[in-house]
Amino acid sequence: MRGQAKAQLLTISVDEDLAAVRGYIREKGYSFPVINARDLADKLLPYSGLPVNFLVDANGRRSGSYPFAADTAAIERLRKDLDSAAK
């Protein structure tokens, strides 16, 4: 996501153990916002499989889901869709 000036990353955590979430974020060195909001996640993202990634465009339209994987094909698909959403 670095260098994507028009992109923002937000993570919604549904974990009940906030200390564990904070520790994980610190351990991984993540700098993006993480909010704890199970009710919001259930309302906005009624999916049973977690973790899951979505791309939301500037108009609030959500794309399909993206696998939580770092394989080349998944990353290239996300980059292509990010470019499209930024237009």
Jmol script that loads the backbone (N, CA, C; Angstrom):
load data "model"
ATOM      1  N   MET A   1       0.813  -1.198   0.000  1.00  0.00           N
ATOM      2  CA  MET A   1       0.000   0.000   0.000  1.00  0.00           C
ATOM      3  C   MET A   1       0.858   1.263   0.000  1.00  0.00           C
ATOM      4  N   ARG A   2       2.128   1.113   0.330  1.00  0.00           N
ATOM      5  CA  ARG A   2       2.985   2.299   0.332  1.00  0.00           C
ATOM      6  C   ARG A   2       2.998   2.924  -1.043  1.00  0.00           C
ATOM      7  N   GLY A   3       2.967   4.240  -1.067  1.00  0.00           N
ATOM      8  CA  GLY A   3       2.995   4.955  -2.326  1.00  0.00           C
ATOM      9  C   GLY A   3       1.627   5.113  -2.970  1.00  0.00           C
ATOM     10  N   GLN A   4       0.596   4.584  -2.364  1.00  0.00           N
ATOM     11  CA  GLN A   4      -0.771   4.725  -2.862  1.00  0.00           C
ATOM     12  C   GLN A   4      -1.415   5.913  -2.146  1.00  0.00           C
ATOM     13  N   ALA A   5      -1.155   7.111  -2.645  1.00  0.00           N
ATOM     14  CA  ALA A   5      -1.610   8.331  -1.971  1.00  0.00           C
ATOM     15  C   ALA A   5      -3.125   8.397  -1.812  1.00  0.00           C
ATOM     16  N   LYS A   6      -3.860   7.804  -2.731  1.00  0.00           N
ATOM     17  CA  LYS A   6      -5.315   7.874  -2.659  1.00  0.00           C
ATOM     18  C   LYS A   6      -5.932   6.703  -1.892  1.00  0.00           C
ATOM     19  N   ALA A   7      -5.111   5.819  -1.397  1.00  0.00           N
ATOM     20  CA  ALA A   7      -5.620   4.642  -0.689  1.00  0.00           C
ATOM     21  C   ALA A   7      -5.431   4.802   0.808  1.00  0.00           C
ATOM     22  N   GLN A   8      -6.390   4.295   1.550  1.00  0.00           N
ATOM     23  CA  GLN A   8      -6.293   4.262   3.007  1.00  0.00           C
ATOM     24  C   GLN A   8      -6.643   2.862   3.467  1.00  0.00           C
ATOM     25  N   LEU A   9      -5.986   2.437   4.516  1.00  0.00           N
ATOM     26  CA  LEU A   9      -6.222   1.108   5.061  1.00  0.00           C
ATOM     27  C   LEU A   9      -6.819   1.259   6.451  1.00  0.00           C
ATOM     28  N   LEU A  10      -7.891   0.553   6.702  1.00  0.00           N
ATOM     29  CA  LEU A  10      -8.534   0.547   8.010  1.00  0.00           C
ATOM     30  C   LEU A  10      -8.803  -0.897   8.377  1.00  0.00           C
ATOM     31  N   THR A  11      -8.482  -1.252   9.578  1.00  0.00           N
ATOM     32  CA  THR A  11      -8.730  -2.601  10.061  1.00  0.00           C
ATOM     33  C   THR A  11      -9.790  -2.550  11.146  1.00  0.00           C
ATOM     34  N   ILE A  12     -10.760  -3.431  11.035  1.00  0.00           N
ATOM     35  CA  ILE A  12     -11.782  -3.570  12.069  1.00  0.00           C
ATOM     36  C   ILE A  12     -11.510  -4.883  12.780  1.00  0.00           C
ATOM     37  N   SER A  13     -11.243  -4.787  14.065  1.00  0.00           N
ATOM     38  CA  SER A  13     -10.993  -5.979  14.872  1.00  0.00           C
ATOM     39  C   SER A  13     -12.286  -6.398  15.559  1.00  0.00           C
ATOM     40  N   VAL A  14     -12.526  -7.694  15.604  1.00  0.00           N
ATOM     41  CA  VAL A  14     -13.695  -8.216  16.310  1.00  0.00           C
ATOM     42  C   VAL A  14     -13.270  -8.997  17.561  1.00  0.00           C
ATOM     43  N   ASP A  15     -12.001  -8.919  17.879  1.00  0.00           N
ATOM     44  CA  ASP A  15     -11.482  -9.638  19.043  1.00  0.00           C
ATOM     45  C   ASP A  15     -11.957  -8.997  20.335  1.00  0.00           C
ATOM     46  N   GLU A  16     -12.182  -9.833  21.339  1.00  0.00           N
ATOM     47  CA  GLU A  16     -12.602  -9.330  22.643  1.00  0.00           C
ATOM     48  C   GLU A  16     -11.408  -8.941  23.505  1.00  0.00           C
ATOM     49  N   ASP A  17     -10.242  -9.519  23.242  1.00  0.00           N
ATOM     50  CA  ASP A  17      -9.040  -9.258  24.033  1.00  0.00           C
ATOM     51  C   ASP A  17      -8.256  -8.102  23.409  1.00  0.00           C
ATOM     52  N   LEU A  18      -8.572  -6.878  23.846  1.00  0.00           N
ATOM     53  CA  LEU A  18      -7.949  -5.686  23.271  1.00  0.00           C
ATOM     54  C   LEU A  18      -6.445  -5.647  23.521  1.00  0.00           C
ATOM     55  N   ALA A  19      -5.994  -6.163  24.645  1.00  0.00           N
ATOM     56  CA  ALA A  19      -4.559  -6.173  24.937  1.00  0.00           C
ATOM     57  C   ALA A  19      -3.820  -7.058  23.931  1.00  0.00           C
ATOM     58  N   ALA A  20      -4.413  -8.175  23.569  1.00  0.00           N
ATOM     59  CA  ALA A  20      -3.794  -9.066  22.583  1.00  0.00           C
ATOM     60  C   ALA A  20      -3.735  -8.390  21.212  1.00  0.00           C
ATOM     61  N   VAL A  21      -4.781  -7.665  20.853  1.00  0.00           N
ATOM     62  CA  VAL A  21      -4.804  -6.950  19.571  1.00  0.00           C
ATOM     63  C   VAL A  21      -3.698  -5.897  19.552  1.00  0.00           C
ATOM     64  N   ARG A  22      -3.618  -5.105  20.613  1.00  0.00           N
ATOM     65  CA  ARG A  22      -2.583  -4.063  20.688  1.00  0.00           C
ATOM     66  C   ARG A  22      -1.185  -4.672  20.620  1.00  0.00           C
ATOM     67  N   GLY A  23      -0.980  -5.781  21.316  1.00  0.00           N
ATOM     68  CA  GLY A  23       0.313  -6.457  21.295  1.00  0.00           C
ATOM     69  C   GLY A  23       0.671  -6.954  19.905  1.00  0.00           C
ATOM     70  N   TYR A  24      -0.297  -7.509  19.206  1.00  0.00           N
ATOM     71  CA  TYR A  24      -0.069  -8.015  17.845  1.00  0.00           C
ATOM     72  C   TYR A  24       0.290  -6.871  16.908  1.00  0.00           C
ATOM     73  N   ILE A  25      -0.433  -5.766  16.990  1.00  0.00           N
ATOM     74  CA  ILE A  25      -0.177  -4.595  16.147  1.00  0.00           C
ATOM     75  C   ILE A  25       1.243  -4.076  16.406  1.00  0.00           C
ATOM     76  N   ARG A  26       1.588  -3.981  17.672  1.00  0.00           N
ATOM     77  CA  ARG A  26       2.930  -3.490  18.048  1.00  0.00           C
ATOM     78  C   ARG A  26       4.011  -4.457  17.569  1.00  0.00           C
ATOM     79  N   GLU A  27       3.783  -5.747  17.778  1.00  0.00           N
ATOM     80  CA  GLU A  27       4.759  -6.774  17.370  1.00  0.00           C
ATOM     81  C   GLU A  27       5.021  -6.745  15.864  1.00  0.00           C
ATOM     82  N   LYS A  28       3.982  -6.559  15.074  1.00  0.00           N
ATOM     83  CA  LYS A  28       4.108  -6.549  13.621  1.00  0.00           C
ATOM     84  C   LYS A  28       4.560  -5.192  13.074  1.00  0.00           C
ATOM     85  N   GLY A  29       4.529  -4.157  13.917  1.00  0.00           N
ATOM     86  CA  GLY A  29       4.952  -2.832  13.474  1.00  0.00           C
ATOM     87  C   GLY A  29       3.948  -2.157  12.553  1.00  0.00           C
ATOM     88  N   TYR A  30       2.673  -2.522  12.676  1.00  0.00           N
ATOM     89  CA  TYR A  30       1.644  -1.926  11.819  1.00  0.00           C
ATOM     90  C   TYR A  30       1.398  -0.474  12.232  1.00  0.00           C
ATOM     91  N   SER A  31       1.166   0.380  11.242  1.00  0.00           N
ATOM     92  CA  SER A  31       0.931   1.788  11.536  1.00  0.00           C
ATOM     93  C   SER A  31      -0.445   2.259  11.063  1.00  0.00           C
ATOM     94  N   PHE A  32      -1.252   1.359  10.508  1.00  0.00           N
ATOM     95  CA  PHE A  32      -2.580   1.753  10.052  1.00  0.00           C
ATOM     96  C   PHE A  32      -3.570   1.674  11.217  1.00  0.00           C
ATOM     97  N   PRO A  33      -4.693   2.411  11.096  1.00  0.00           N
ATOM     98  CA  PRO A  33      -5.669   2.420  12.192  1.00  0.00           C
ATOM     99  C   PRO A  33      -6.370   1.071  12.354  1.00  0.00           C
ATOM    100  N   VAL A  34      -6.598   0.714  13.599  1.00  0.00           N
ATOM    101  CA  VAL A  34      -7.350  -0.491  13.936  1.00  0.00           C
ATOM    102  C   VAL A  34      -8.416  -0.082  14.946  1.00  0.00           C
ATOM    103  N   ILE A  35      -9.662  -0.350  14.610  1.00  0.00           N
ATOM    104  CA  ILE A  35     -10.734  -0.062  15.565  1.00  0.00           C
ATOM    105  C   ILE A  35     -11.361  -1.379  16.002  1.00  0.00           C
ATOM    106  N   ASN A  36     -11.779  -1.428  17.252  1.00  0.00           N
ATOM    107  CA  ASN A  36     -12.445  -2.609  17.763  1.00  0.00           C
ATOM    108  C   ASN A  36     -13.946  -2.345  17.680  1.00  0.00           C
ATOM    109  N   ALA A  37     -14.613  -3.056  16.799  1.00  0.00           N
ATOM    110  CA  ALA A  37     -16.022  -2.771  16.561  1.00  0.00           C
ATOM    111  C   ALA A  37     -16.743  -3.991  16.006  1.00  0.00           C
ATOM    112  N   ARG A  38     -16.978  -4.951  16.865  1.00  0.00           N
ATOM    113  CA  ARG A  38     -17.659  -6.182  16.424  1.00  0.00           C
ATOM    114  C   ARG A  38     -19.032  -5.868  15.832  1.00  0.00           C
ATOM    115  N   ASP A  39     -19.822  -5.000  16.484  1.00  0.00           N
ATOM    116  CA  ASP A  39     -21.164  -4.683  15.986  1.00  0.00           C
ATOM    117  C   ASP A  39     -21.104  -4.035  14.607  1.00  0.00           C
ATOM    118  N   LEU A  40     -20.154  -3.120  14.415  1.00  0.00           N
ATOM    119  CA  LEU A  40     -19.995  -2.471  13.121  1.00  0.00           C
ATOM    120  C   LEU A  40     -19.597  -3.496  12.054  1.00  0.00           C
ATOM    121  N   ALA A  41     -18.670  -4.363  12.391  1.00  0.00           N
ATOM    122  CA  ALA A  41     -18.237  -5.400  11.446  1.00  0.00           C
ATOM    123  C   ALA A  41     -19.401  -6.303  11.062  1.00  0.00           C
ATOM    124  N   ASP A  42     -20.215  -6.681  12.045  1.00  0.00           N
ATOM    125  CA  ASP A  42     -21.366  -7.542  11.761  1.00  0.00           C
ATOM    126  C   ASP A  42     -22.375  -6.847  10.855  1.00  0.00           C
ATOM    127  N   LYS A  43     -22.522  -5.537  11.025  1.00  0.00           N
ATOM    128  CA  LYS A  43     -23.476  -4.777  10.222  1.00  0.00           C
ATOM    129  C   LYS A  43     -22.953  -4.535   8.799  1.00  0.00           C
ATOM    130  N   LEU A  44     -21.698  -4.105   8.691  1.00  0.00           N
ATOM    131  CA  LEU A  44     -21.130  -3.757   7.392  1.00  0.00           C
ATOM    132  C   LEU A  44     -20.618  -4.949   6.603  1.00  0.00           C
ATOM    133  N   LEU A  45     -20.119  -5.928   7.310  1.00  0.00           N
ATOM    134  CA  LEU A  45     -19.433  -7.048   6.668  1.00  0.00           C
ATOM    135  C   LEU A  45     -19.999  -8.370   7.163  1.00  0.00           C
ATOM    136  N   PRO A  46     -21.215  -8.691   6.808  1.00  0.00           N
ATOM    137  CA  PRO A  46     -21.833  -9.913   7.343  1.00  0.00           C
ATOM    138  C   PRO A  46     -21.285 -11.189   6.709  1.00  0.00           C
ATOM    139  N   TYR A  47     -20.018 -11.431   6.965  1.00  0.00           N
ATOM    140  CA  TYR A  47     -19.349 -12.624   6.437  1.00  0.00           C
ATOM    141  C   TYR A  47     -18.855 -13.451   7.596  1.00  0.00           C
ATOM    142  N   SER A  48     -18.881 -14.737   7.441  1.00  0.00           N
ATOM    143  CA  SER A  48     -18.489 -15.597   8.553  1.00  0.00           C
ATOM    144  C   SER A  48     -17.001 -15.913   8.576  1.00  0.00           C
ATOM    145  N   GLY A  49     -16.325 -15.793   7.460  1.00  0.00           N
ATOM    146  CA  GLY A  49     -14.913 -16.143   7.422  1.00  0.00           C
ATOM    147  C   GLY A  49     -14.022 -14.949   7.671  1.00  0.00           C
ATOM    148  N   LEU A  50     -13.233 -15.012   8.686  1.00  0.00           N
ATOM    149  CA  LEU A  50     -12.291 -13.940   9.005  1.00  0.00           C
ATOM    150  C   LEU A  50     -10.899 -14.524   9.077  1.00  0.00           C
ATOM    151  N   PRO A  51      -9.868 -13.841   8.742  1.00  0.00           N
ATOM    152  CA  PRO A  51      -9.877 -12.460   8.264  1.00  0.00           C
ATOM    153  C   PRO A  51     -10.293 -12.396   6.805  1.00  0.00           C
ATOM    154  N   VAL A  52     -10.804 -11.238   6.427  1.00  0.00           N
ATOM    155  CA  VAL A  52     -11.220 -10.998   5.046  1.00  0.00           C
ATOM    156  C   VAL A  52     -10.885  -9.556   4.697  1.00  0.00           C
ATOM    157  N   ASN A  53     -10.596  -9.313   3.446  1.00  0.00           N
ATOM    158  CA  ASN A  53     -10.245  -7.970   2.980  1.00  0.00           C
ATOM    159  C   ASN A  53     -11.251  -7.514   1.935  1.00  0.00           C
ATOM    160  N   PHE A  54     -11.598  -6.223   1.981  1.00  0.00           N
ATOM    161  CA  PHE A  54     -12.480  -5.624   0.989  1.00  0.00           C
ATOM    162  C   PHE A  54     -11.851  -4.343   0.499  1.00  0.00           C
ATOM    163  N   LEU A  55     -12.152  -4.000  -0.725  1.00  0.00           N
ATOM    164  CA  LEU A  55     -11.773  -2.713  -1.288  1.00  0.00           C
ATOM    165  C   LEU A  55     -13.051  -1.896  -1.362  1.00  0.00           C
ATOM    166  N   VAL A  56     -13.012  -0.667  -0.835  1.00  0.00           N
ATOM    167  CA  VAL A  56     -14.156   0.231  -0.872  1.00  0.00           C
ATOM    168  C   VAL A  56     -13.728   1.453  -1.659  1.00  0.00           C
ATOM    169  N   ASP A  57     -14.505   1.802  -2.687  1.00  0.00           N
ATOM    170  CA  ASP A  57     -14.109   2.943  -3.508  1.00  0.00           C
ATOM    171  C   ASP A  57     -14.536   4.261  -2.866  1.00  0.00           C
ATOM    172  N   ALA A  58     -14.204   5.370  -3.506  1.00  0.00           N
ATOM    173  CA  ALA A  58     -14.480   6.702  -2.958  1.00  0.00           C
ATOM    174  C   ALA A  58     -15.971   6.962  -2.767  1.00  0.00           C
ATOM    175  N   ASN A  59     -16.819   6.204  -3.453  1.00  0.00           N
ATOM    176  CA  ASN A  59     -18.265   6.363  -3.320  1.00  0.00           C
ATOM    177  C   ASN A  59     -18.871   5.403  -2.297  1.00  0.00           C
ATOM    178  N   GLY A  60     -18.012   4.665  -1.598  1.00  0.00           N
ATOM    179  CA  GLY A  60     -18.478   3.741  -0.573  1.00  0.00           C
ATOM    180  C   GLY A  60     -18.941   2.400  -1.099  1.00  0.00           C
ATOM    181  N   ARG A  61     -18.700   2.122  -2.364  1.00  0.00           N
ATOM    182  CA  ARG A  61     -19.077   0.827  -2.928  1.00  0.00           C
ATOM    183  C   ARG A  61     -18.004  -0.203  -2.605  1.00  0.00           C
ATOM    184  N   ARG A  62     -18.428  -1.317  -2.045  1.00  0.00           N
ATOM    185  CA  ARG A  62     -17.511  -2.377  -1.661  1.00  0.00           C
ATOM    186  C   ARG A  62     -17.346  -3.365  -2.807  1.00  0.00           C
ATOM    187  N   SER A  63     -16.132  -3.759  -3.032  1.00  0.00           N
ATOM    188  CA  SER A  63     -15.844  -4.756  -4.061  1.00  0.00           C
ATOM    189  C   SER A  63     -16.074  -6.139  -3.487  1.00  0.00           C
ATOM    190  N   GLY A  64     -15.728  -7.117  -4.260  1.00  0.00           N
ATOM    191  CA  GLY A  64     -15.737  -8.482  -3.756  1.00  0.00           C
ATOM    192  C   GLY A  64     -14.658  -8.645  -2.703  1.00  0.00           C
ATOM    193  N   SER A  65     -14.621  -9.787  -2.108  1.00  0.00           N
ATOM    194  CA  SER A  65     -13.628 -10.010  -1.058  1.00  0.00           C
ATOM    195  C   SER A  65     -12.296 -10.427  -1.664  1.00  0.00           C
ATOM    196  N   TYR A  66     -11.253 -10.194  -0.906  1.00  0.00           N
ATOM    197  CA  TYR A  66      -9.897 -10.564  -1.301  1.00  0.00           C
ATOM    198  C   TYR A  66      -9.366 -11.533  -0.266  1.00  0.00           C
ATOM    199  N   PRO A  67      -8.699 -12.573  -0.710  1.00  0.00           N
ATOM    200  CA  PRO A  67      -8.168 -13.538   0.256  1.00  0.00           C
ATOM    201  C   PRO A  67      -7.096 -12.900   1.127  1.00  0.00           C
ATOM    202  N   PHE A  68      -6.993 -13.386   2.327  1.00  0.00           N
ATOM    203  CA  PHE A  68      -5.954 -12.913   3.239  1.00  0.00           C
ATOM    204  C   PHE A  68      -4.707 -13.722   2.931  1.00  0.00           C
ATOM    205  N   ALA A  69      -4.055 -13.352   1.841  1.00  0.00           N
ATOM    206  CA  ALA A  69      -2.891 -14.098   1.369  1.00  0.00           C
ATOM    207  C   ALA A  69      -1.907 -13.144   0.725  1.00  0.00           C
ATOM    208  N   ALA A  70      -0.684 -13.546   0.712  1.00  0.00           N
ATOM    209  CA  ALA A  70       0.352 -12.704   0.123  1.00  0.00           C
ATOM    210  C   ALA A  70       0.877 -13.296  -1.173  1.00  0.00           C
ATOM    211  N   ASP A  71       0.059 -14.100  -1.854  1.00  0.00           N
ATOM    212  CA  ASP A  71       0.544 -14.665  -3.109  1.00  0.00           C
ATOM    213  C   ASP A  71       0.500 -13.605  -4.208  1.00  0.00           C
ATOM    214  N   THR A  72       1.326 -13.765  -5.195  1.00  0.00           N
ATOM    215  CA  THR A  72       1.502 -12.767  -6.256  1.00  0.00           C
ATOM    216  C   THR A  72       0.204 -12.462  -6.985  1.00  0.00           C
ATOM    217  N   ALA A  73      -0.570 -13.464  -7.320  1.00  0.00           N
ATOM    218  CA  ALA A  73      -1.816 -13.248  -8.062  1.00  0.00           C
ATOM    219  C   ALA A  73      -2.800 -12.395  -7.257  1.00  0.00           C
ATOM    220  N   ALA A  74      -2.927 -12.671  -5.967  1.00  0.00           N
ATOM    221  CA  ALA A  74      -3.849 -11.908  -5.115  1.00  0.00           C
ATOM    222  C   ALA A  74      -3.396 -10.457  -5.000  1.00  0.00           C
ATOM    223  N   ILE A  75      -2.108 -10.246  -4.859  1.00  0.00           N
ATOM    224  CA  ILE A  75      -1.583  -8.884  -4.733  1.00  0.00           C
ATOM    225  C   ILE A  75      -1.781  -8.117  -6.037  1.00  0.00           C
ATOM    226  N   GLU A  76      -1.529  -8.746  -7.159  1.00  0.00           N
ATOM    227  CA  GLU A  76      -1.710  -8.077  -8.453  1.00  0.00           C
ATOM    228  C   GLU A  76      -3.174  -7.735  -8.699  1.00  0.00           C
ATOM    229  N   ARG A  77      -4.081  -8.621  -8.328  1.00  0.00           N
ATOM    230  CA  ARG A  77      -5.517  -8.341  -8.473  1.00  0.00           C
ATOM    231  C   ARG A  77      -5.903  -7.141  -7.626  1.00  0.00           C
ATOM    232  N   LEU A  78      -5.414  -7.103  -6.392  1.00  0.00           N
ATOM    233  CA  LEU A  78      -5.719  -5.981  -5.507  1.00  0.00           C
ATOM    234  C   LEU A  78      -5.149  -4.682  -6.063  1.00  0.00           C
ATOM    235  N   ARG A  79      -3.916  -4.696  -6.558  1.00  0.00           N
ATOM    236  CA  ARG A  79      -3.312  -3.479  -7.132  1.00  0.00           C
ATOM    237  C   ARG A  79      -4.108  -2.971  -8.319  1.00  0.00           C
ATOM    238  N   LYS A  80      -4.531  -3.876  -9.178  1.00  0.00           N
ATOM    239  CA  LYS A  80      -5.320  -3.496 -10.344  1.00  0.00           C
ATOM    240  C   LYS A  80      -6.638  -2.856  -9.909  1.00  0.00           C
ATOM    241  N   ASP A  81      -7.296  -3.475  -8.938  1.00  0.00           N
ATOM    242  CA  ASP A  81      -8.569  -2.950  -8.454  1.00  0.00           C
ATOM    243  C   ASP A  81      -8.394  -1.636  -7.701  1.00  0.00           C
ATOM    244  N   LEU A  82      -7.261  -1.474  -6.990  1.00  0.00           N
ATOM    245  CA  LEU A  82      -6.978  -0.207  -6.323  1.00  0.00           C
ATOM    246  C   LEU A  82      -6.840   0.914  -7.344  1.00  0.00           C
ATOM    247  N   ASP A  83      -6.108   0.644  -8.413  1.00  0.00           N
ATOM    248  CA  ASP A  83      -5.950   1.638  -9.474  1.00  0.00           C
ATOM    249  C   ASP A  83      -7.297   2.023 -10.061  1.00  0.00           C
ATOM    250  N   SER A  84      -8.146   1.039 -10.267  1.00  0.00           N
ATOM    251  CA  SER A  84      -9.479   1.277 -10.827  1.00  0.00           C
ATOM    252  C   SER A  84     -10.329   2.115  -9.879  1.00  0.00           C
ATOM    253  N   ALA A  85     -10.299   1.777  -8.605  1.00  0.00           N
ATOM    254  CA  ALA A  85     -11.107   2.481  -7.616  1.00  0.00           C
ATOM    255  C   ALA A  85     -10.636   3.917  -7.424  1.00  0.00           C
ATOM    256  N   ALA A  86      -9.363   4.175  -7.642  1.00  0.00           N
ATOM    257  CA  ALA A  86      -8.799   5.516  -7.448  1.00  0.00           C
ATOM    258  C   ALA A  86      -9.207   6.471  -8.567  1.00  0.00           C
ATOM    259  N   LYS A  87      -9.698   5.951  -9.675  1.00  0.00           N
ATOM    260  CA  LYS A  87     -10.061   6.800 -10.826  1.00  0.00           C
ATOM    261  C   LYS A  87     -11.391   7.474 -10.669  1.00  0.00           C
TER     262      LYS A  87
END
end "model"
wireframe off; spacefill off
backbone 0.3
color backbone group
